């Protein structure tokens, strides 16, 4: 679910960047980056927990 929202915010950032809304694009890109890193962290913790 986090990856889904990260992709949504990345698409919003791309569309806002194309139309020249730099502030919105920057904010959406930042949110997408944070959500993606949270997703990766949760994935790695789950993977390590499954192996132990």
mmCIF entry with sequence, helices, sheets and N, C-alpha, C, O atoms, coordinates in Angstrom:
data_MODEL
# 
_entry.id   MODEL 
# 
_entity.id                         1 
_entity.type                       polymer 
_entity.pdbx_number_of_molecules   1 
# 
_entity_poly.entity_id                      1 
_entity_poly.type                           'polypeptide(L)' 
_entity_poly.nstd_linkage                   no 
_entity_poly.nstd_monomer                   no 
_entity_poly.pdbx_seq_one_letter_code       
;(UNK)(UNK)(UNK)(UNK)(UNK)(UNK)(UNK)(UNK)(UNK)(UNK)(UNK)(UNK)(UNK)(UNK)(UNK)(UNK)
(UNK)(UNK)(UNK)(UNK)(UNK)(UNK)(UNK)(UNK)(UNK)(UNK)(UNK)(UNK)(UNK)(UNK)(UNK)(UNK)
(UNK)(UNK)(UNK)(UNK)(UNK)(UNK)(UNK)(UNK)(UNK)(UNK)(UNK)(UNK)(UNK)(UNK)(UNK)(UNK)
(UNK)(UNK)(UNK)(UNK)
;
_entity_poly.pdbx_seq_one_letter_code_can   XXXXXXXXXXXXXXXXXXXXXXXXXXXXXXXXXXXXXXXXXXXXXXXXXXXX 
_entity_poly.pdbx_strand_id                 A 
# 
loop_
_entity_poly_seq.entity_id 
_entity_poly_seq.num 
_entity_poly_seq.mon_id 
_entity_poly_seq.hetero 
1 1  UNK n 
1 2  UNK n 
1 3  UNK n 
1 4  UNK n 
1 5  UNK n 
1 6  UNK n 
1 7  UNK n 
1 8  UNK n 
1 9  UNK n 
1 10 UNK n 
1 11 UNK n 
1 12 UNK n 
1 13 UNK n 
1 14 UNK n 
1 15 UNK n 
1 16 UNK n 
1 17 UNK n 
1 18 UNK n 
1 19 UNK n 
1 20 UNK n 
1 21 UNK n 
1 22 UNK n 
1 23 UNK n 
1 24 UNK n 
1 25 UNK n 
1 26 UNK n 
1 27 UNK n 
1 28 UNK n 
1 29 UNK n 
1 30 UNK n 
1 31 UNK n 
1 32 UNK n 
1 33 UNK n 
1 34 UNK n 
1 35 UNK n 
1 36 UNK n 
1 37 UNK n 
1 38 UNK n 
1 39 UNK n 
1 40 UNK n 
1 41 UNK n 
1 42 UNK n 
1 43 UNK n 
1 44 UNK n 
1 45 UNK n 
1 46 UNK n 
1 47 UNK n 
1 48 UNK n 
1 49 UNK n 
1 50 UNK n 
1 51 UNK n 
1 52 UNK n 
# 
_struct_asym.id          A 
_struct_asym.entity_id   1 
# 
loop_
_struct_conf.conf_type_id 
_struct_conf.id 
_struct_conf.pdbx_PDB_helix_id 
_struct_conf.beg_label_comp_id 
_struct_conf.beg_label_asym_id 
_struct_conf.beg_label_seq_id 
_struct_conf.pdbx_beg_PDB_ins_code 
_struct_conf.end_label_comp_id 
_struct_conf.end_label_asym_id 
_struct_conf.end_label_seq_id 
_struct_conf.pdbx_end_PDB_ins_code 
_struct_conf.beg_auth_comp_id 
_struct_conf.beg_auth_asym_id 
_struct_conf.beg_auth_seq_id 
_struct_conf.end_auth_comp_id 
_struct_conf.end_auth_asym_id 
_struct_conf.end_auth_seq_id 
_struct_conf.pdbx_PDB_helix_class 
_struct_conf.details 
_struct_conf.pdbx_PDB_helix_length 
HELX_P HELX_P1 AA1 UNK A 2  ? UNK A 18 ? UNK A 2  UNK A 18 1 ? 17 
HELX_P HELX_P2 AA2 UNK A 22 ? UNK A 51 ? UNK A 22 UNK A 51 1 ? 30 
# 
_struct_conf_type.id          HELX_P 
_struct_conf_type.criteria    ? 
_struct_conf_type.reference   ? 
# 
loop_
_atom_site.group_PDB 
_atom_site.id 
_atom_site.type_symbol 
_atom_site.label_atom_id 
_atom_site.label_alt_id 
_atom_site.label_comp_id 
_atom_site.label_asym_id 
_atom_site.label_entity_id 
_atom_site.label_seq_id 
_atom_site.pdbx_PDB_ins_code 
_atom_site.Cartn_x 
_atom_site.Cartn_y 
_atom_site.Cartn_z 
_atom_site.occupancy 
_atom_site.B_iso_or_equiv 
_atom_site.pdbx_formal_charge 
_atom_site.auth_seq_id 
_atom_site.auth_comp_id 
_atom_site.auth_asym_id 
_atom_site.auth_atom_id 
_atom_site.pdbx_PDB_model_num 
ATOM 1   N N  . UNK A 1 1  ? 0.821  -1.188  0.000   1.00 0.00 ? 1  UNK A N  1 
ATOM 2   C CA . UNK A 1 1  ? 0.000  0.000   0.000   1.00 0.00 ? 1  UNK A CA 1 
ATOM 3   C C  . UNK A 1 1  ? 0.873  1.263   0.000   1.00 0.00 ? 1  UNK A C  1 
ATOM 4   O O  . UNK A 1 1  ? 0.540  2.249   -0.658  1.00 0.00 ? 1  UNK A O  1 
ATOM 5   N N  . UNK A 1 2  ? 1.986  1.229   0.737   1.00 0.00 ? 2  UNK A N  1 
ATOM 6   C CA . UNK A 1 2  ? 2.870  2.395   0.737   1.00 0.00 ? 2  UNK A CA 1 
ATOM 7   C C  . UNK A 1 2  ? 3.479  2.635   -0.634  1.00 0.00 ? 2  UNK A C  1 
ATOM 8   O O  . UNK A 1 2  ? 3.631  3.778   -1.066  1.00 0.00 ? 2  UNK A O  1 
ATOM 9   N N  . UNK A 1 3  ? 3.827  1.551   -1.313  1.00 0.00 ? 3  UNK A N  1 
ATOM 10  C CA . UNK A 1 3  ? 4.404  1.698   -2.651  1.00 0.00 ? 3  UNK A CA 1 
ATOM 11  C C  . UNK A 1 3  ? 3.387  2.314   -3.608  1.00 0.00 ? 3  UNK A C  1 
ATOM 12  O O  . UNK A 1 3  ? 3.746  3.123   -4.464  1.00 0.00 ? 3  UNK A O  1 
ATOM 13  N N  . UNK A 1 4  ? 2.134  1.937   -3.465  1.00 0.00 ? 4  UNK A N  1 
ATOM 14  C CA . UNK A 1 4  ? 1.058  2.503   -4.288  1.00 0.00 ? 4  UNK A CA 1 
ATOM 15  C C  . UNK A 1 4  ? 0.987  4.017   -4.110  1.00 0.00 ? 4  UNK A C  1 
ATOM 16  O O  . UNK A 1 4  ? 0.911  4.758   -5.090  1.00 0.00 ? 4  UNK A O  1 
ATOM 17  N N  . UNK A 1 5  ? 1.010  4.479   -2.843  1.00 0.00 ? 5  UNK A N  1 
ATOM 18  C CA . UNK A 1 5  ? 0.934  5.917   -2.587  1.00 0.00 ? 5  UNK A CA 1 
ATOM 19  C C  . UNK A 1 5  ? 2.196  6.634   -3.037  1.00 0.00 ? 5  UNK A C  1 
ATOM 20  O O  . UNK A 1 5  ? 2.132  7.775   -3.494  1.00 0.00 ? 5  UNK A O  1 
ATOM 21  N N  . UNK A 1 6  ? 3.344  5.973   -2.911  1.00 0.00 ? 6  UNK A N  1 
ATOM 22  C CA . UNK A 1 6  ? 4.583  6.585   -3.393  1.00 0.00 ? 6  UNK A CA 1 
ATOM 23  C C  . UNK A 1 6  ? 4.517  6.800   -4.896  1.00 0.00 ? 6  UNK A C  1 
ATOM 24  O O  . UNK A 1 6  ? 4.944  7.841   -5.395  1.00 0.00 ? 6  UNK A O  1 
ATOM 25  N N  . UNK A 1 7  ? 3.988  5.828   -5.614  1.00 0.00 ? 7  UNK A N  1 
ATOM 26  C CA . UNK A 1 7  ? 3.847  5.962   -7.069  1.00 0.00 ? 7  UNK A CA 1 
ATOM 27  C C  . UNK A 1 7  ? 2.850  7.064   -7.412  1.00 0.00 ? 7  UNK A C  1 
ATOM 28  O O  . UNK A 1 7  ? 3.082  7.844   -8.336  1.00 0.00 ? 7  UNK A O  1 
ATOM 29  N N  . UNK A 1 8  ? 1.741  7.134   -6.671  1.00 0.00 ? 8  UNK A N  1 
ATOM 30  C CA . UNK A 1 8  ? 0.744  8.186   -6.920  1.00 0.00 ? 8  UNK A CA 1 
ATOM 31  C C  . UNK A 1 8  ? 1.366  9.572   -6.740  1.00 0.00 ? 8  UNK A C  1 
ATOM 32  O O  . UNK A 1 8  ? 1.177  10.446  -7.585  1.00 0.00 ? 8  UNK A O  1 
ATOM 33  N N  . UNK A 1 9  ? 2.109  9.782   -5.643  1.00 0.00 ? 9  UNK A N  1 
ATOM 34  C CA . UNK A 1 9  ? 2.722  11.085  -5.409  1.00 0.00 ? 9  UNK A CA 1 
ATOM 35  C C  . UNK A 1 9  ? 3.812  11.379  -6.439  1.00 0.00 ? 9  UNK A C  1 
ATOM 36  O O  . UNK A 1 9  ? 4.010  12.538  -6.806  1.00 0.00 ? 9  UNK A O  1 
ATOM 37  N N  . UNK A 1 10 ? 4.517  10.362  -6.908  1.00 0.00 ? 10 UNK A N  1 
ATOM 38  C CA . UNK A 1 10 ? 5.523  10.574  -7.946  1.00 0.00 ? 10 UNK A CA 1 
ATOM 39  C C  . UNK A 1 10 ? 4.856  11.023  -9.250  1.00 0.00 ? 10 UNK A C  1 
ATOM 40  O O  . UNK A 1 10 ? 5.363  11.910  -9.936  1.00 0.00 ? 10 UNK A O  1 
ATOM 41  N N  . UNK A 1 11 ? 3.731  10.415  -9.585  1.00 0.00 ? 11 UNK A N  1 
ATOM 42  C CA . UNK A 1 11 ? 3.000  10.814  -10.797 1.00 0.00 ? 11 UNK A CA 1 
ATOM 43  C C  . UNK A 1 11 ? 2.470  12.233  -10.646 1.00 0.00 ? 11 UNK A C  1 
ATOM 44  O O  . UNK A 1 11 ? 2.533  13.020  -11.590 1.00 0.00 ? 11 UNK A O  1 
ATOM 45  N N  . UNK A 1 12 ? 1.950  12.565  -9.475  1.00 0.00 ? 12 UNK A N  1 
ATOM 46  C CA . UNK A 1 12 ? 1.474  13.937  -9.228  1.00 0.00 ? 12 UNK A CA 1 
ATOM 47  C C  . UNK A 1 12 ? 2.631  14.921  -9.378  1.00 0.00 ? 12 UNK A C  1 
ATOM 48  O O  . UNK A 1 12 ? 2.462  15.997  -9.951  1.00 0.00 ? 12 UNK A O  1 
ATOM 49  N N  . UNK A 1 13 ? 3.797  14.558  -8.869  1.00 0.00 ? 13 UNK A N  1 
ATOM 50  C CA . UNK A 1 13 ? 4.967  15.433  -8.988  1.00 0.00 ? 13 UNK A CA 1 
ATOM 51  C C  . UNK A 1 13 ? 5.361  15.616  -10.447 1.00 0.00 ? 13 UNK A C  1 
ATOM 52  O O  . UNK A 1 13 ? 5.688  16.727  -10.865 1.00 0.00 ? 13 UNK A O  1 
ATOM 53  N N  . UNK A 1 14 ? 5.335  14.544  -11.221 1.00 0.00 ? 14 UNK A N  1 
ATOM 54  C CA . UNK A 1 14 ? 5.679  14.652  -12.646 1.00 0.00 ? 14 UNK A CA 1 
ATOM 55  C C  . UNK A 1 14 ? 4.685  15.535  -13.397 1.00 0.00 ? 14 UNK A C  1 
ATOM 56  O O  . UNK A 1 14 ? 5.084  16.384  -14.194 1.00 0.00 ? 14 UNK A O  1 
ATOM 57  N N  . UNK A 1 15 ? 3.407  15.337  -13.147 1.00 0.00 ? 15 UNK A N  1 
ATOM 58  C CA . UNK A 1 15 ? 2.377  16.137  -13.833 1.00 0.00 ? 15 UNK A CA 1 
ATOM 59  C C  . UNK A 1 15 ? 2.488  17.604  -13.417 1.00 0.00 ? 15 UNK A C  1 
ATOM 60  O O  . UNK A 1 15 ? 2.394  18.498  -14.258 1.00 0.00 ? 15 UNK A O  1 
ATOM 61  N N  . UNK A 1 16 ? 2.688  17.853  -12.119 1.00 0.00 ? 16 UNK A N  1 
ATOM 62  C CA . UNK A 1 16 ? 2.819  19.238  -11.654 1.00 0.00 ? 16 UNK A CA 1 
ATOM 63  C C  . UNK A 1 16 ? 4.076  19.884  -12.233 1.00 0.00 ? 16 UNK A C  1 
ATOM 64  O O  . UNK A 1 16 ? 4.070  21.071  -12.559 1.00 0.00 ? 16 UNK A O  1 
ATOM 65  N N  . UNK A 1 17 ? 5.148  19.112  -12.362 1.00 0.00 ? 17 UNK A N  1 
ATOM 66  C CA . UNK A 1 17 ? 6.369  19.649  -12.962 1.00 0.00 ? 17 UNK A CA 1 
ATOM 67  C C  . UNK A 1 17 ? 6.195  20.007  -14.418 1.00 0.00 ? 17 UNK A C  1 
ATOM 68  O O  . UNK A 1 17 ? 6.727  21.014  -14.884 1.00 0.00 ? 17 UNK A O  1 
ATOM 69  N N  . UNK A 1 18 ? 5.442  19.177  -15.149 1.00 0.00 ? 18 UNK A N  1 
ATOM 70  C CA . UNK A 1 18 ? 5.191  19.445  -16.570 1.00 0.00 ? 18 UNK A CA 1 
ATOM 71  C C  . UNK A 1 18 ? 4.398  20.735  -16.739 1.00 0.00 ? 18 UNK A C  1 
ATOM 72  O O  . UNK A 1 18 ? 4.655  21.512  -17.659 1.00 0.00 ? 18 UNK A O  1 
ATOM 73  N N  . UNK A 1 19 ? 3.439  20.959  -15.855 1.00 0.00 ? 19 UNK A N  1 
ATOM 74  C CA . UNK A 1 19 ? 2.609  22.149  -15.978 1.00 0.00 ? 19 UNK A CA 1 
ATOM 75  C C  . UNK A 1 19 ? 3.194  23.375  -15.281 1.00 0.00 ? 19 UNK A C  1 
ATOM 76  O O  . UNK A 1 19 ? 2.575  24.439  -15.278 1.00 0.00 ? 19 UNK A O  1 
ATOM 77  N N  . UNK A 1 20 ? 4.385  23.234  -14.689 1.00 0.00 ? 20 UNK A N  1 
ATOM 78  C CA . UNK A 1 20 ? 5.078  24.386  -14.148 1.00 0.00 ? 20 UNK A CA 1 
ATOM 79  C C  . UNK A 1 20 ? 4.776  24.723  -12.699 1.00 0.00 ? 20 UNK A C  1 
ATOM 80  O O  . UNK A 1 20 ? 5.124  25.809  -12.236 1.00 0.00 ? 20 UNK A O  1 
ATOM 81  N N  . UNK A 1 21 ? 4.147  23.829  -11.985 1.00 0.00 ? 21 UNK A N  1 
ATOM 82  C CA . UNK A 1 21 ? 3.872  24.059  -10.567 1.00 0.00 ? 21 UNK A CA 1 
ATOM 83  C C  . UNK A 1 21 ? 5.030  23.499  -9.748  1.00 0.00 ? 21 UNK A C  1 
ATOM 84  O O  . UNK A 1 21 ? 4.951  22.395  -9.210  1.00 0.00 ? 21 UNK A O  1 
ATOM 85  N N  . UNK A 1 22 ? 6.099  24.272  -9.663  1.00 0.00 ? 22 UNK A N  1 
ATOM 86  C CA . UNK A 1 22 ? 7.326  23.796  -9.022  1.00 0.00 ? 22 UNK A CA 1 
ATOM 87  C C  . UNK A 1 22 ? 7.162  23.467  -7.549  1.00 0.00 ? 22 UNK A C  1 
ATOM 88  O O  . UNK A 1 22 ? 7.709  22.470  -7.078  1.00 0.00 ? 22 UNK A O  1 
ATOM 89  N N  . UNK A 1 23 ? 6.428  24.277  -6.820  1.00 0.00 ? 23 UNK A N  1 
ATOM 90  C CA . UNK A 1 23 ? 6.241  24.034  -5.387  1.00 0.00 ? 23 UNK A CA 1 
ATOM 91  C C  . UNK A 1 23 ? 5.473  22.758  -5.120  1.00 0.00 ? 23 UNK A C  1 
ATOM 92  O O  . UNK A 1 23 ? 5.834  21.974  -4.243  1.00 0.00 ? 23 UNK A O  1 
ATOM 93  N N  . UNK A 1 24 ? 4.410  22.554  -5.881  1.00 0.00 ? 24 UNK A N  1 
ATOM 94  C CA . UNK A 1 24 ? 3.599  21.338  -5.731  1.00 0.00 ? 24 UNK A CA 1 
ATOM 95  C C  . UNK A 1 24 ? 4.416  20.120  -6.141  1.00 0.00 ? 24 UNK A C  1 
ATOM 96  O O  . UNK A 1 24 ? 4.356  19.081  -5.483  1.00 0.00 ? 24 UNK A O  1 
ATOM 97  N N  . UNK A 1 25 ? 5.173  20.242  -7.216  1.00 0.00 ? 25 UNK A N  1 
ATOM 98  C CA . UNK A 1 25 ? 5.992  19.125  -7.678  1.00 0.00 ? 25 UNK A CA 1 
ATOM 99  C C  . UNK A 1 25 ? 7.049  18.760  -6.650  1.00 0.00 ? 25 UNK A C  1 
ATOM 100 O O  . UNK A 1 25 ? 7.304  17.580  -6.413  1.00 0.00 ? 25 UNK A O  1 
ATOM 101 N N  . UNK A 1 26 ? 7.660  19.754  -6.045  1.00 0.00 ? 26 UNK A N  1 
ATOM 102 C CA . UNK A 1 26 ? 8.678  19.506  -5.040  1.00 0.00 ? 26 UNK A CA 1 
ATOM 103 C C  . UNK A 1 26 ? 8.083  18.827  -3.809  1.00 0.00 ? 26 UNK A C  1 
ATOM 104 O O  . UNK A 1 26 ? 8.662  17.880  -3.276  1.00 0.00 ? 26 UNK A O  1 
ATOM 105 N N  . UNK A 1 27 ? 6.939  19.308  -3.367  1.00 0.00 ? 27 UNK A N  1 
ATOM 106 C CA . UNK A 1 27 ? 6.289  18.725  -2.189  1.00 0.00 ? 27 UNK A CA 1 
ATOM 107 C C  . UNK A 1 27 ? 5.847  17.290  -2.461  1.00 0.00 ? 27 UNK A C  1 
ATOM 108 O O  . UNK A 1 27 ? 6.072  16.407  -1.633  1.00 0.00 ? 27 UNK A O  1 
ATOM 109 N N  . UNK A 1 28 ? 5.224  17.050  -3.607  1.00 0.00 ? 28 UNK A N  1 
ATOM 110 C CA . UNK A 1 28 ? 4.761  15.701  -3.936  1.00 0.00 ? 28 UNK A CA 1 
ATOM 111 C C  . UNK A 1 28 ? 5.940  14.755  -4.127  1.00 0.00 ? 28 UNK A C  1 
ATOM 112 O O  . UNK A 1 28 ? 5.868  13.587  -3.744  1.00 0.00 ? 28 UNK A O  1 
ATOM 113 N N  . UNK A 1 29 ? 7.011  15.247  -4.709  1.00 0.00 ? 29 UNK A N  1 
ATOM 114 C CA . UNK A 1 29 ? 8.211  14.425  -4.870  1.00 0.00 ? 29 UNK A CA 1 
ATOM 115 C C  . UNK A 1 29 ? 8.827  14.060  -3.529  1.00 0.00 ? 29 UNK A C  1 
ATOM 116 O O  . UNK A 1 29 ? 9.304  12.940  -3.344  1.00 0.00 ? 29 UNK A O  1 
ATOM 117 N N  . UNK A 1 30 ? 8.817  14.996  -2.603  1.00 0.00 ? 30 UNK A N  1 
ATOM 118 C CA . UNK A 1 30 ? 9.335  14.724  -1.254  1.00 0.00 ? 30 UNK A CA 1 
ATOM 119 C C  . UNK A 1 30 ? 8.504  13.684  -0.528  1.00 0.00 ? 30 UNK A C  1 
ATOM 120 O O  . UNK A 1 30 ? 9.048  12.797  0.130   1.00 0.00 ? 30 UNK A O  1 
ATOM 121 N N  . UNK A 1 31 ? 7.191  13.789  -0.646  1.00 0.00 ? 31 UNK A N  1 
ATOM 122 C CA . UNK A 1 31 ? 6.302  12.806  -0.022  1.00 0.00 ? 31 UNK A CA 1 
ATOM 123 C C  . UNK A 1 31 ? 6.514  11.438  -0.648  1.00 0.00 ? 31 UNK A C  1 
ATOM 124 O O  . UNK A 1 31 ? 6.574  10.432  0.060   1.00 0.00 ? 31 UNK A O  1 
ATOM 125 N N  . UNK A 1 32 ? 6.627  11.393  -1.965  1.00 0.00 ? 32 UNK A N  1 
ATOM 126 C CA . UNK A 1 32 ? 6.844  10.119  -2.652  1.00 0.00 ? 32 UNK A CA 1 
ATOM 127 C C  . UNK A 1 32 ? 8.159  9.487   -2.209  1.00 0.00 ? 32 UNK A C  1 
ATOM 128 O O  . UNK A 1 32 ? 8.222  8.275   -2.004  1.00 0.00 ? 32 UNK A O  1 
ATOM 129 N N  . UNK A 1 33 ? 9.201  10.287  -2.059  1.00 0.00 ? 33 UNK A N  1 
ATOM 130 C CA . UNK A 1 33 ? 10.506 9.765   -1.640  1.00 0.00 ? 33 UNK A CA 1 
ATOM 131 C C  . UNK A 1 33 ? 10.430 9.188   -0.224  1.00 0.00 ? 33 UNK A C  1 
ATOM 132 O O  . UNK A 1 33 ? 10.962 8.108   0.034   1.00 0.00 ? 33 UNK A O  1 
ATOM 133 N N  . UNK A 1 34 ? 9.771  9.903   0.693   1.00 0.00 ? 34 UNK A N  1 
ATOM 134 C CA . UNK A 1 34 ? 9.643  9.429   2.070   1.00 0.00 ? 34 UNK A CA 1 
ATOM 135 C C  . UNK A 1 34 ? 8.841  8.134   2.120   1.00 0.00 ? 34 UNK A C  1 
ATOM 136 O O  . UNK A 1 34 ? 9.237  7.189   2.801   1.00 0.00 ? 34 UNK A O  1 
ATOM 137 N N  . UNK A 1 35 ? 7.724  8.080   1.409   1.00 0.00 ? 35 UNK A N  1 
ATOM 138 C CA . UNK A 1 35 ? 6.905  6.866   1.402   1.00 0.00 ? 35 UNK A CA 1 
ATOM 139 C C  . UNK A 1 35 ? 7.661  5.692   0.798   1.00 0.00 ? 35 UNK A C  1 
ATOM 140 O O  . UNK A 1 35 ? 7.527  4.563   1.268   1.00 0.00 ? 35 UNK A O  1 
ATOM 141 N N  . UNK A 1 36 ? 8.449  5.944   -0.233  1.00 0.00 ? 36 UNK A N  1 
ATOM 142 C CA . UNK A 1 36 ? 9.214  4.865   -0.852  1.00 0.00 ? 36 UNK A CA 1 
ATOM 143 C C  . UNK A 1 36 ? 10.245 4.308   0.126   1.00 0.00 ? 36 UNK A C  1 
ATOM 144 O O  . UNK A 1 36 ? 10.396 3.091   0.232   1.00 0.00 ? 36 UNK A O  1 
ATOM 145 N N  . UNK A 1 37 ? 10.956 5.179   0.842   1.00 0.00 ? 37 UNK A N  1 
ATOM 146 C CA . UNK A 1 37 ? 11.955 4.702   1.790   1.00 0.00 ? 37 UNK A CA 1 
ATOM 147 C C  . UNK A 1 37 ? 11.321 3.972   2.973   1.00 0.00 ? 37 UNK A C  1 
ATOM 148 O O  . UNK A 1 37 ? 11.900 3.016   3.490   1.00 0.00 ? 37 UNK A O  1 
ATOM 149 N N  . UNK A 1 38 ? 10.145 4.409   3.405   1.00 0.00 ? 38 UNK A N  1 
ATOM 150 C CA . UNK A 1 38 ? 9.425  3.676   4.448   1.00 0.00 ? 38 UNK A CA 1 
ATOM 151 C C  . UNK A 1 38 ? 9.038  2.297   3.937   1.00 0.00 ? 38 UNK A C  1 
ATOM 152 O O  . UNK A 1 38 ? 9.154  1.309   4.663   1.00 0.00 ? 38 UNK A O  1 
ATOM 153 N N  . UNK A 1 39 ? 8.576  2.223   2.687   1.00 0.00 ? 39 UNK A N  1 
ATOM 154 C CA . UNK A 1 39 ? 8.225  0.940   2.079   1.00 0.00 ? 39 UNK A CA 1 
ATOM 155 C C  . UNK A 1 39 ? 9.437  0.017   2.045   1.00 0.00 ? 39 UNK A C  1 
ATOM 156 O O  . UNK A 1 39 ? 9.331  -1.152  2.414   1.00 0.00 ? 39 UNK A O  1 
ATOM 157 N N  . UNK A 1 40 ? 10.576 0.522   1.612   1.00 0.00 ? 40 UNK A N  1 
ATOM 158 C CA . UNK A 1 40 ? 11.794 -0.301  1.531   1.00 0.00 ? 40 UNK A CA 1 
ATOM 159 C C  . UNK A 1 40 ? 12.196 -0.779  2.920   1.00 0.00 ? 40 UNK A C  1 
ATOM 160 O O  . UNK A 1 40 ? 12.570 -1.940  3.085   1.00 0.00 ? 40 UNK A O  1 
ATOM 161 N N  . UNK A 1 41 ? 12.125 0.094   3.921   1.00 0.00 ? 41 UNK A N  1 
ATOM 162 C CA . UNK A 1 41 ? 12.478 -0.283  5.281   1.00 0.00 ? 41 UNK A CA 1 
ATOM 163 C C  . UNK A 1 41 ? 11.560 -1.385  5.810   1.00 0.00 ? 41 UNK A C  1 
ATOM 164 O O  . UNK A 1 41 ? 12.035 -2.370  6.375   1.00 0.00 ? 41 UNK A O  1 
ATOM 165 N N  . UNK A 1 42 ? 10.252 -1.222  5.631   1.00 0.00 ? 42 UNK A N  1 
ATOM 166 C CA . UNK A 1 42 ? 9.301  -2.240  6.085   1.00 0.00 ? 42 UNK A CA 1 
ATOM 167 C C  . UNK A 1 42 ? 9.525  -3.546  5.336   1.00 0.00 ? 42 UNK A C  1 
ATOM 168 O O  . UNK A 1 42 ? 9.443  -4.619  5.933   1.00 0.00 ? 42 UNK A O  1 
ATOM 169 N N  . UNK A 1 43 ? 9.804  -3.473  4.046   1.00 0.00 ? 43 UNK A N  1 
ATOM 170 C CA . UNK A 1 43 ? 10.072 -4.676  3.254   1.00 0.00 ? 43 UNK A CA 1 
ATOM 171 C C  . UNK A 1 43 ? 11.296 -5.418  3.778   1.00 0.00 ? 43 UNK A C  1 
ATOM 172 O O  . UNK A 1 43 ? 11.263 -6.639  3.931   1.00 0.00 ? 43 UNK A O  1 
ATOM 173 N N  . UNK A 1 44 ? 12.377 -4.688  4.054   1.00 0.00 ? 44 UNK A N  1 
ATOM 174 C CA . UNK A 1 44 ? 13.591 -5.325  4.545   1.00 0.00 ? 44 UNK A CA 1 
ATOM 175 C C  . UNK A 1 44 ? 13.398 -5.941  5.927   1.00 0.00 ? 44 UNK A C  1 
ATOM 176 O O  . UNK A 1 44 ? 13.888 -7.040  6.187   1.00 0.00 ? 44 UNK A O  1 
ATOM 177 N N  . UNK A 1 45 ? 12.695 -5.253  6.808   1.00 0.00 ? 45 UNK A N  1 
ATOM 178 C CA . UNK A 1 45 ? 12.421 -5.791  8.143   1.00 0.00 ? 45 UNK A CA 1 
ATOM 179 C C  . UNK A 1 45 ? 11.581 -7.058  8.033   1.00 0.00 ? 45 UNK A C  1 
ATOM 180 O O  . UNK A 1 45 ? 11.848 -8.037  8.730   1.00 0.00 ? 45 UNK A O  1 
ATOM 181 N N  . UNK A 1 46 ? 10.588 -7.053  7.181   1.00 0.00 ? 46 UNK A N  1 
ATOM 182 C CA . UNK A 1 46 ? 9.745  -8.235  6.988   1.00 0.00 ? 46 UNK A CA 1 
ATOM 183 C C  . UNK A 1 46 ? 10.553 -9.380  6.384   1.00 0.00 ? 46 UNK A C  1 
ATOM 184 O O  . UNK A 1 46 ? 10.392 -10.532 6.788   1.00 0.00 ? 46 UNK A O  1 
ATOM 185 N N  . UNK A 1 47 ? 11.407 -9.076  5.435   1.00 0.00 ? 47 UNK A N  1 
ATOM 186 C CA . UNK A 1 47 ? 12.238 -10.106 4.814   1.00 0.00 ? 47 UNK A CA 1 
ATOM 187 C C  . UNK A 1 47 ? 13.192 -10.740 5.826   1.00 0.00 ? 47 UNK A C  1 
ATOM 188 O O  . UNK A 1 47 ? 13.345 -11.961 5.859   1.00 0.00 ? 47 UNK A O  1 
ATOM 189 N N  . UNK A 1 48 ? 13.824 -9.921  6.639   1.00 0.00 ? 48 UNK A N  1 
ATOM 190 C CA . UNK A 1 48 ? 14.745 -10.437 7.656   1.00 0.00 ? 48 UNK A CA 1 
ATOM 191 C C  . UNK A 1 48 ? 13.980 -11.247 8.705   1.00 0.00 ? 48 UNK A C  1 
ATOM 192 O O  . UNK A 1 48 ? 14.456 -12.290 9.153   1.00 0.00 ? 48 UNK A O  1 
ATOM 193 N N  . UNK A 1 49 ? 12.809 -10.772 9.092   1.00 0.00 ? 49 UNK A N  1 
ATOM 194 C CA . UNK A 1 49 ? 11.995 -11.499 10.087  1.00 0.00 ? 49 UNK A CA 1 
ATOM 195 C C  . UNK A 1 49 ? 11.557 -12.856 9.533   1.00 0.00 ? 49 UNK A C  1 
ATOM 196 O O  . UNK A 1 49 ? 11.483 -13.831 10.281  1.00 0.00 ? 49 UNK A O  1 
ATOM 197 N N  . UNK A 1 50 ? 11.270 -12.929 8.249   1.00 0.00 ? 50 UNK A N  1 
ATOM 198 C CA . UNK A 1 50 ? 10.832 -14.192 7.647   1.00 0.00 ? 50 UNK A CA 1 
ATOM 199 C C  . UNK A 1 50 ? 12.003 -15.185 7.558   1.00 0.00 ? 50 UNK A C  1 
ATOM 200 O O  . UNK A 1 50 ? 11.794 -16.396 7.616   1.00 0.00 ? 50 UNK A O  1 
ATOM 201 N N  . UNK A 1 51 ? 13.207 -14.681 7.420   1.00 0.00 ? 51 UNK A N  1 
ATOM 202 C CA . UNK A 1 51 ? 14.364 -15.567 7.301   1.00 0.00 ? 51 UNK A CA 1 
ATOM 203 C C  . UNK A 1 51 ? 14.829 -16.095 8.661   1.00 0.00 ? 51 UNK A C  1 
ATOM 204 O O  . UNK A 1 51 ? 15.482 -17.137 8.730   1.00 0.00 ? 51 UNK A O  1 
ATOM 205 N N  . UNK A 1 52 ? 14.500 -15.390 9.730   1.00 0.00 ? 52 UNK A N  1 
ATOM 206 C CA . UNK A 1 52 ? 14.966 -15.790 11.067  1.00 0.00 ? 52 UNK A CA 1 
ATOM 207 C C  . UNK A 1 52 ? 14.034 -16.776 11.711  1.00 0.00 ? 52 UNK A C  1 
ATOM 208 O O  . UNK A 1 52 ? 14.279 -17.213 12.836  1.00 0.00 ? 52 UNK A O  1 
# 
